[in-house]
Amino acid sequence: MKEWLRTARLLLGIGRDIGPLLTLATLLTSAFDFTAPIVAAIGARPLVDGIATGSTSHLALGVALIATALLLLVLMPAAYRWTTVRVRERTIMVMQRRLLDLSTKAPRLEHFERPEFWDRLQSLRRSMDGLWMGLSLAVLGPILVAELVVAAVLLGQISPWLALIPVVAVPAVWAARYAERIQRSAALRAAPYQRTAEHLFGLASTAPAGMEIRLYGLSSELLTRHRSASAVANHKHESAQFRSVGLGFCGRLLFWGAYAAGIVLVLQQAASGRSSVGDVTLVLMLAVTLVHASARLTEYAGSLLAVRTVSEHYHWLEDQAADAQGGSPVPIELSRGIALDSVSFSYTAGAPALDDVSLTLPAGAVVALVGENGAGKTTLVKLLTGMYAPTAGRVFVDGVDLASLDLDAYRSRVSAGFQDFMRFELLVREAVEVGALGADESAVRSALGRTRASFVDSLPSGLSTQLGISWSGGVDLSGGEWQKLALARSMVRTDPFLTVFDEPTAALDPQTEHALFEEVSATARVDGRITLLVSHRFSTVRMADLIVVLSHGRLREVGTHAELMAAAGLYAELYSLQAAAYR
Ligand SMILES: Nc1ncnc2c1ncn2[C@@H]1O[C@H](COP(=O)(O)OP(=O)(O)OP(=O)(O)O)[C@@H](O)[C@H]1O
């Protein structure tokens, strides 16, 4: 019941978002479109009896009802088609916005780690265009049931046996419900294969993957894998479809059989004079209405369940995204720093990516984080930026548990440049401005200046150049140039108390990186700000006030460059190896 209420709430929300007038027009046109056949059937009896008996009142009533039905039959299909096309398109856009909001408003990223999240998202995306039907169903369901009841009453007046014909629609409705359940579980089982096929298609149709695909001759391998993934997905869908269509057919067969028996019965009654010509006409006309209504009812029973399934996926995703976050205010300025207290973190059930790490990043310090690949550096960054919550232990920001802070407010004081940065295909100015929405042009120019992004001046329209070659007049940049834009983005925010650079200079040459961080560290130690630098380049790392060495998720060493060299541990070993390579 709870899920039905949530479905109704979702549909009402969609109705509001696509526009109340359009929703109302859809409901009305659906209602009129569906009532026309029964109005015609009801009008047939007085019309025929009026002709047979010469009763003008019967004749007038019959003509009025048939004329109304004809008018509805002529006008409504076009109106119904127009409104449903509009509603369908608007529903898709509304749902896309809702999914976009769901995917981005979640305070953390944990839900992205779950395959079930992606499977449900996939199922939802494939079937959300059917949601518009839910809006009409609210009106159509009762109309169709009313049609069956009216038909039962009318038929019952001719013979009590005939009143049972509409009741035979019940097993057909049950069959449709069961058929939808079969399809729903097949869709979930097919989703991982469909995602694989879509991923492979995405690979083949994006430029970055194109180079490797050609270089390694992967084209036919991609095709083979796409074929086998889509074959499994198709098989699951088709076998479910086959079973559900078969079930629906059996339900309808039962109904048609009952109706055929009813027609034979009324013809026998007419032959023995117990039924009028009007009665026979009514039964024959109602055949159209009943077959139509019962077929629609079974179809809509299936659609209603499909809508409920979509709503169930939507609310599951909503629950996943609705991660609790605290409401405590963030400090205006750090006085102590950020401390990790016995922090551990595991992405999955396997070995922890961080294991019992206790560490303080002092306010006003430049801290470097080093360690081999997979040591846990980026994971630490993810915990410090609040993207994930520790599996055990706590992170304190000036003594306040990060879990209790208002995460949005906290993030508004954090800035970061990542190795896996985004290539925003916007105007150059906008691609930097997204680091601090609303930043003016001088702030953008200053951030670009700090990252030595002088290439911007030689672009066709400078700051107003469109990025991305798939856009008209758009340009592509080199890897290092894209990275400089990402770095400028991290510097456009004026008052971050934590700035993280997670290997954001991997595509830059060592001299540029060195000069960049010399400048960053020269201006970093003000107002208690912490600058955290993750780098494999020790010439940069040695500039830091504090160096943290991670190994296999554990904290190995902490100290200044001089202290760690004197300790002759892992840092000294790694530093000496790299220094020797440059000699
Ligand atoms: N999203 C994820 N899901 C599951 N495991 C992950 C995920 N991200 C990282 N890991 C695992 O966590 C461990 C630490 O990864 P992390 O990215 O923190 O290392 P790193 O020190 O930043 O490495 P690198 O220097 O290569 O960037 C690795 O064993 C990695 O395989």
The ligand as an SDF file (V2000), in Angstrom:
LIG
                    3D

 31 33  0  0  0  0  0  0  0  0999 V2000
   35.9230    3.0710   -6.2620 N   0  0  0  0  0  0  0  0  0  0  0  0
   36.6560    2.0470   -5.7950 C   0  0  0  0  0  0  0  0  0  0  0  0
   36.0900    0.8550   -5.5610 N   0  0  0  0  0  0  0  0  0  0  0  0
   36.7900   -0.1750   -5.0740 C   0  0  0  0  0  0  0  0  0  0  0  0
   38.1130   -0.1070   -4.7710 N   0  0  0  0  0  0  0  0  0  0  0  0
   38.7320    1.0570   -4.9980 C   0  0  0  0  0  0  0  0  0  0  0  0
   38.0500    2.1950   -5.5280 C   0  0  0  0  0  0  0  0  0  0  0  0
   38.9330    3.2080   -5.6210 N   0  0  0  0  0  0  0  0  0  0  0  0
   40.1090    2.7310   -5.1840 C   0  0  0  0  0  0  0  0  0  0  0  0
   40.0000    1.4590   -4.8000 N   0  0  0  0  0  0  0  0  0  0  0  0
   41.0580    0.6070   -4.2200 C   0  0  0  0  0  0  0  0  0  0  0  0
   41.5170    1.2550   -3.0460 O   0  0  0  0  0  0  0  0  0  0  0  0
   42.9240    1.1860   -2.9320 C   0  0  0  0  0  0  0  0  0  0  0  0
   43.5080    2.5900   -2.7420 C   0  0  0  0  0  0  0  0  0  0  0  0
   43.2290    3.3270   -3.9190 O   0  0  0  0  0  0  0  0  0  0  0  0
   43.6340    4.8690   -4.0350 P   0  0  0  0  0  0  0  0  0  0  0  0
   43.0070    5.3700   -5.2840 O   0  0  0  0  0  0  0  0  0  0  0  0
   43.2880    5.5510   -2.7910 O   0  0  0  0  0  0  0  0  0  0  0  0
   45.2150    4.7720   -4.2000 O   0  0  0  0  0  0  0  0  0  0  0  0
   46.2670    5.9260   -4.5310 P   0  0  0  0  0  0  0  0  0  0  0  0
   47.2900    5.8930   -3.4400 O   0  0  0  0  0  0  0  0  0  0  0  0
   45.5890    7.2170   -4.7550 O   0  0  0  0  0  0  0  0  0  0  0  0
   46.8900    5.3620   -5.8810 O   0  0  0  0  0  0  0  0  0  0  0  0
   47.5170    6.1190   -7.1530 P   0  0  0  0  0  0  0  0  0  0  0  0
   48.8520    6.6400   -6.7560 O   0  0  0  0  0  0  0  0  0  0  0  0
   47.6420    5.0160   -8.1420 O   0  0  0  0  0  0  0  0  0  0  0  0
   46.5570    7.1760   -7.5820 O   0  0  0  0  0  0  0  0  0  0  0  0
   43.4150    0.4820   -4.1820 C   0  0  0  0  0  0  0  0  0  0  0  0
   43.6710   -0.8770   -3.8340 O   0  0  0  0  0  0  0  0  0  0  0  0
   42.2520    0.5400   -5.1390 C   0  0  0  0  0  0  0  0  0  0  0  0
   42.1740   -0.6040   -5.9380 O   0  0  0  0  0  0  0  0  0  0  0  0
  1  2  1  0
  2  3  1  0
  2  7  2  0
  3  4  2  0
  4  5  1  0
  5  6  2  0
  6  7  1  0
  6 10  1  0
  7  8  1  0
  8  9  2  0
  9 10  1  0
 10 11  1  0
 11 12  1  0
 11 30  1  0
 12 13  1  0
 13 14  1  0
 13 28  1  0
 14 15  1  0
 15 16  1  0
 16 17  2  0
 16 18  1  0
 16 19  1  0
 19 20  1  0
 20 21  2  0
 20 22  1  0
 20 23  1  0
 23 24  1  0
 24 25  2  0
 24 26  1  0
 24 27  1  0
 28 29  1  0
 28 30  1  0
 30 31  1  0
M  END
$$$$
